[in-house]
Amino acid sequence: MMIEVQSIDTIKPSSPTPNHLPHHELSFLDQISPPIFMPLILFFLKDDLISNTERCETIKLALSEALTRFYPLAGRVKENRFVDCNDEGAHYVEARVRCRLSDILENPNPQLMNKLLPVKLHVVSELGMVVQVNLFDCGGLGISLCLSHKIADALSFFTFLNSWAAIARGDAYIISPCFDSASLFPPISISGYPGNSGITTGIITRRFVFEAASIAGLQAKYTNNDSRDRGPTRVEALSAFIWSRYVASTGKGSGDTTENKIYTLLHAVNLRTRMEPPLSERNFGNISRIAITIPSTDAIEGGRLHEIVNQVREAIRQVDAEYVRKLQQGDGHLNFLKERYAKVSKGEVIPFSCTSLCRFPMYEADFGWGKPAWVASATLPFKNVVVFLDTKSGDGIEAWCNFKEEDMACFEKDEELLSYVSPNSSVQI
């Protein structure tokens, strides 16, 4: 897949940021977020009623207007303390992709997705966001959006994306974001904490598609029939299953020859609904944290798979209002992060992270020429990270697994894993 950059531009806000908003202060949760870009690629089929030249112009004009509302994204992150809201603008690239969009949809290859991004995800510098519009030979189009994790979490990502799309299609109502996260989670000195912890190279990404029937089968498998507790959600069942197959196929966990290793399963949790009083989706920034589970590897061998789900559920339940109050104090959580980083660095703790983008409105991003034919992730600069995305139909789930090469070689051949994975990986449009 050959990519030819046709133009590079900077998109500035349509109106200057008011003088009384020179800086956007980073919150404590922004400070401890990794310095990477969060990527998503939206693919759109050819539209006979509008040319790609016109589509690009609409995208740029709407982006300029969206940056007026989401003004920190047009600024520059300084010293991990604040965003200089100087209206320098968003980095914007247009590129020609020498293939047909159908080539990608018929045979999706996660390893190629990063070629459609304008930057390497771990090379953030001071930019708040970057965009690349990819123009395919067939007339199809792909919009690659990358937001700095220093400024936004997943919910904020979609708040911006769908506001941008709503402006492009001429909607009358556009959300007004609220940038006050630093008052909720005051910044502190994070000296001694490496912000780039966990960032690495040499990651292999594979995309596994689970259809509705397979997910239902896993939900049944991970249900404790002797309990009155509700059965696992789709994501609870899938994350427990993928983690257990990772442990089993790579020979880790209870079968590991190295003693005293702790295997953890992490889930990103939105804090907005867990605060007192709850926050709205308008609250922009990193307002999410990680629920950490230490699953029992013995439960895999013993067939007590529901125990893994129960442990995950309990860890997420503990991310409550009291947890948030302690988090707002900052220092205690920072000390925990430093201790955990030290253990991970020594190999004493083996993290495995799951991020679910399911039920987020990614397929609602209509810029005026219809909803995306497909929404894709990319290879992330972290090992042992799984991203869940809804299939376009909404009843299946794509699991984008990012592992080290030697672990992926074992995992992708695991027979039990493959018995639940759809043999047809093409995008159904």
N, C-alpha and C positions, 0 to 999 in steps of 0.2 A: 504494500500500500504506500504509494508515493505521495508526499505532501509538499506542495509548493506554496510558500507564503506569498500572498499577493499584495498585502498592505498591512502596515502597522500604524496604529493611531492611538490617541489618548482622548477618551470621552469625558468631558467636563460636565458638571451639573448645569442644567438649563438656567438656573438662577443662583447667584452667589450665596454662600452660607452666611447668615447674619453675623455681624461683628461680635455679638454677645455669646456666640458659640465657637470660640476659637479652638477649643480643645474638647475632646471626648475622653474622659478619664477611664482607664481600664479598671475593671473590677478585679478582686482577688481571683475569681474563677477565670477571668480572661488571662490574668498573669500566668496561671499554672497550666493553661491550655497549650498544647504543642504548637510550635511555629511552623505550621504546614498549611497548605491550601486544601480545602475540602472540594472535591470535584464531582460534577455530574454532567452527563452529555445527553442532550435531548435531540432525537432524530425526527425529522419531518419529511414526509413524502413530497414529491414534486406537486406544485399547485399550478394548474393551467391558467388560472385567473390572475396570477400575480407572478412577476418575474423574480428571480433571486436578487437582482439589483434593487428592486423595490422592497423586497423583504429585508435586505440588509439595511436599507435606509430607515425602514420602520424600526428595526431592532436598535439602531444607534440613537434615533430620536427619542424612543421610549426609554432607553438606558439613561440618556442625559436627564430626562425628567425624573426618572426614578432616583437618580443620585441626588437630586435636590431634596427629596424626602429622606433618603437614607444617606445623609451627607458624610458620616464617618467613612463609608466605603470609598469615597472619593479622596480621602486624606491619606496620610502616611503615618504608620505606627512608629513611635519613637521610644526607644529605651525600655520597652516593655512596661511603660507607665501611662502613656496616653496616645491618642491619635491627634495629630496636627491636622485640623479640619481646614486645610488650605486650598481645597478645590483643585488640587493638581490633576485629579481625574483617574479614571480606570483605564488600565492597559487593554487595548482592543486590537485583535488580529483577524484578518480574513485570509483564508487559505483555500487552495484548490486541492481536492483529493482525487487522485487519478484512479478511481474505481467507481462502480455503481453502488448506491446505497443498499440495493438488494444483496450485493456480495457480503456485506456486513450482517444484514438481518438473517440471511440464510445460514451463515456460519459464523456466529459471534465469537470473536477471539479476544478475551480480556487483555491479553498481552499487547494487543495493538491499540487499545483505547487511549493509552497515554500519548500516542503520536498525534492524537486529535486535540491535545491540550496545549495551551500556549507557553507553559512553563513546566519545570520539574516541580513536583508537589512539595518537596522539602526545601526548595529555594524560594523563600517568601520575600526576603529583604524587608522593605517597609510597605509594600503594596497592600491595599485592603481587598482588592478583587482584580481578577483578570478574566477576559472573555475571548474566545476564539470562535468565529463562525466558519464552519467547514462546508464548502460547496462541492457537491459530488457531480461527476460527469453526467449523470442521469437527470440532474435538476433537483435532486434531493438536497437536504440541508441539515447540518448538525450544529447545535449551539452548545459549546462547552463553557460552563460557568464554574469558576473556582473562587471561593471566598476564603479569606484568611481566618483560620480558627482562633486567632487572637481577638477577633471582633464578633464572631457569630458561632452559634451551635447549629445543629441540624434544623431545629424549628425555625430559627431566624433565617437560615438559608432559604427555606421554602417560603417564608413570609416575603422575603425580598424577591425571589424568583416569580412568584405568582402576582406580586404587585407590579413588577416589570412587565409581565405578560398582559395584565389587565390594562395598563396604560397603553400598550401597543394596540390592543383591540378596541380601545376607546371607551372602556367602562367609566361610568360616572363616579362610582365609589372606589376610592383607593385608601387602603389602610394607612393610618398615621402611626408610625412606630414610636415607641417610647424608649429613650436612651438614658435610663437612670440606674443601671445595674450596679454602678460603683457605690451608690447610696445604700443598696441592699447588701452588697458584699464588698465592704471597704477594702481598698488595696493595702498591702503591707509590703515590707521588705522581704523578698524571697531569696536573699543571698544564700548561696550554698545549694540551691536546688537547680539541677541542670534542666533547663526548659526543653531541650531536645532529647530527653531520655526516651529510649526505645526506637528512635528513628534509625533505620538501617537500609542497606541495599541488598541486591540479590534475591528479591522476593519473586516468587512464582504465584500467579493468580489464575484460578480456575473458577468457572461459573457452572454451578450445578442447579438444574431446574427441578423443583418438586411440584408435581401437579396436586390438585385438590384431594384426590383419592389417596395418594401416598401420605399427604400431611394428616388426613383423617386417620389413616392407619397408625401413624406415629403417635397421634394424640391418644388413640385407644391403647397403644402399647405402653405409654407412659402414665396411664391412669391407674390409680390404686382402687380396685373394685371393692376393697374392704373398708373404704373410707367414704364419708359423706362429702368430702372436699370436692369442689368442682374439678373437672379434668383440666389438663394443661391447655393454654392457648396455643395457637399455631406456632408462634415464635418461641414460647417456652419449650414445646416439644422438639422443634427443629434445633434450637441451640443446644439442648441437652443431648440430642442424638448426634449432632456433628461433633461436639466436644468428646463424647464417648467413643466415637469411631476414630477420632484423631488420637486419643489416648491408646486405644486398642491397636490401631494399624501401625503406629510408629513405635510401639513397644515401650511407651512411657507409662507413667503412673505406677501401679503396684508391681509391674514387671520390670521397672527401671532398675538397672544394676547400681545406680547411684542412690545412696540412702539420704534421707532427710530433705528431700525436695518436696515443695508444696506446690500443688497444681491448682490454679485458681481460674474461675470462670467469671468474667466481668460483663456486666450489662449497663449500657448507658441509660440513665433515668432522667426524665424531664422534671425539674424541681418546681416549675410554675404552679402546677396543680397541687403540690404537696406543702406549699407555704401557707401561713396564716397571717392575713387573708390570702387566698390564691391570687396569682397574677394572671393576666390575660396573655394571649398570643402576641399582643402588640409589644410586649416587653422584649426588647432586642438585646442580644449578647449571649454570653455563655451562662445559661441558667440551667445547667444540667450537671450531674455528677455520675459516678460509677458505683454500682452495687457489686460488691465482691463476694463471691461464693467460693468455698473450699469444698468441692463435691467429693463424695466418697468414691474412690476408684474401686473399692470392693463391691459397690452396688452394681457395677458393670458385670463383673464376673458372677455375682450372685443373682443376676437377673432382676434386681430390685430397682428397676429404672425409675420408678415413680419417686424414689427417694431423692434423686438428682433434681427433679422438678420441684419437689417440696423445699429443698435447700435453696434453690434459686429464688423461689417465691418468697421465702422468709427473708433472704438478703435484700430483696427489693422492698419488702414491706418495712424494713428497718430504715429505709430512706424516707423519713417522715418529718413532721414539723419540728420535732426536737433535734433531729439530725441537722436540719437546715439552720436552726438557731446556733448550734455548735459550729457549723460551717461558717457562719457569719462572723465568728470571732477570729477565724483565719489561722492563728498560730498553731493551734492543736492539730488541725488538718495538715498544715504544712510539715510539721514534725513527722506525722504519719507518712506523708509522701516521701520525705527524705529517707526514713527508715525502710520503706518499701523499695525505693529505688536501689538502696544499698544491697538489699537481699536479691533483687532481680539481677543486679550487676554481677553478683557472686554466683548466680545460678541456683540460689537456694529456693527462689520462687519462680515458677514458670507461668506467666500470664497467658490467658486465652480470652480475647475480647469479642463480644457480639454487639453490633449496632444495628438496630432495626429501623429501616425507613418505610416499613410497611404501614399502610393507612395514612401516610403523608400524601398530600395532594399533588404528587409529581406529574401525574397524567392530566392535571387540570391546567397546565401551563399552555394556554392557547394564545398565541400572539396575533391571531386574526386570520390564520389559515388552517385552523383545526388543531386538535390535540396531537401530542407526539405519537409517532408510530412505535417508538421504543425509548426508554430511559435507561442509561447505562452508568455504571460506576467505572472505576479504573484501578490499576495496581497501586496500592497504598504503600508508603515507606515504613510499614510496621509488619513484623512477623506475628503469626497467630491472631489475625484479625479477620472476622467474618462480617460482611455487610449483607443484610437481608433487604431485598427490594420486591415489591409486588410485581407479578407479571401484569401485562396490560389488561387482561381479563379481570384481574383482581382476586381470583380464587387460588392462584398458584403463587409460589415464592421462588425467586432466584437467590441463591446463596453464593456470594462472591467471596471466595476463600483465599486469603493471602498467607502463604506459608514459605518457609525456607525450602529450597529445591529438594533436599534429601527427605524432608518430611512429606512434601507434596507427592513425591514419587511413590511413597507407601500409601498415603491417604487415598489418592485417586484410583488405586487398584483394589481398595477394600471391597470385598464382595457384598457385605451387608449394606454398606453405603450405596453401592450401585444398584442394589435391589429396589431401592426407593427412588432413585434418580430417574427422571424421564430420559429415555433413549433419544428423544428428539429435542435438540438444543436450539433449533432455529426459533426466531421470534415470530410469534403468531400475530398477524396484523389483520 
